Amino acid sequence: MGRLMVSISGVRGEVPEVLTPRVAEDFGAAFAAMLGPGKTVVLGRDTRSSGPAVRDAVTAGLTAGGLDVVDLGVVSTPGVALMTKRLGADGGVVITASHNPLPYNGIKFLSPEGLSLPAGQGQRLKALWQAGQFSSAGAPGKVRANDQTHQVHVEAVCDILDTEAIASRRFKVVLDSINGAGIVGSKLLLERLGCELVHINDDPEADFAHRPEPLAENLTGLCEAVRRAGAAIGFAQDPDADRLAIVDETGNYIGEEYTLPLTAAFVLRHRRGDLATNLSTSRMMDAVAERFGVKLHRAPVGEANVAARMVQANCVFGGEGNGGVMDPRVVIVRDSFVGMGLMLNYLAESGKTVSALARELPRYEMIKQKFPCPVGQAERVLDAVKAAFARQSGARFNEEDGIRVDLPEGWVHVRPSNTEPIIRITAEGTPGGPARAIAAEAQRLVQEALEA
């Protein structure tokens, strides 16, 4: 059994052994204590079977602390973020464990702007929870339902698109919603854009159809469905519909790393301005920024970190290489709806296929690995990695989040996960060996440090 993970990405753990009803209720009470009685929060959840129980426990803590709760039901994470902002709420809560497997669930807290909590507020919330510094308010808050999220979200995305151009193409699209929270809203969006939709894994009452992370090995069914349908594009969402992976017109998984640079290239054709991403995202983003003469700002991994950098640098677009695109015109969180809309607009405007657009980006090879890491061992691992790579000529280091080492032939990022008790290694280089060699060296260093 794992431990409760409390980080900038929220709270996650296995249900009910780790993320217990008491833990969920206490986090709701801590959020209420941080905001103060008489405020309003928006709440939504994904389709996990544990969702209603976690929602009820969190709601009990929120209302006991005097907060009114607007329950959106089963909706996407970006949908909750958008409604938090549109309804003028004082905060938001999402019951989701994103890409983590079914035994997990989680609680994500949002600011009034619909953004992940800034680091300082996240730390304050954690401290309140740890100290148990909350008590029942004089008058409990009330709960009311709101069923407008899907429509509001679709309208907000369509407002930034050339919907007529997309609809004129009548694109055939295969969408894998993994039986998650994106089912209803995504169907509304793609129908609004005039697409012929082949929707797979679209049963919100069923368990996830495959492992939740939108990686190649989990999306063989989508690839086959695209080939069988002769579709223009295939999309894959994760359970809370904030991440998006892409399959091209031949049924080839081009991957979630392409989602951000492709959509960024389209945005910059129309709106020039800086970009932001995290330290584990492909150098394809550097190439896009260079092509359009703008600056790319890198931040620690985590949606909140990228959002903060986007606000700080007044970026027009950003996101993370895990398929999470962030457009301030809708809301500065990862949003698969925005990703789908922008990709279809790019196809419509360019007249090119997905594979042709992908070939316009530089080709890199990326290696992603992860290893269990006992509590308290991460610092020793990072020290060992830095000491070894410091001996290599031309090495440059960024230590904002773990350690990223940039070398002439590629780069490697070694960091403890925000959401799991693991160390992640991401390496990238030109095809033919550099990425694998860099990743292998980092893996050896990590394993030796953990075994020491």
Summary of the structure (lengths in Angstrom):
residues: 452
radius of gyration: 21.4
end to end distance: 24.2
largest distance: 66.2
contacts: 1773
relative contact order: 0.11
helix: 39%
strand: 23%
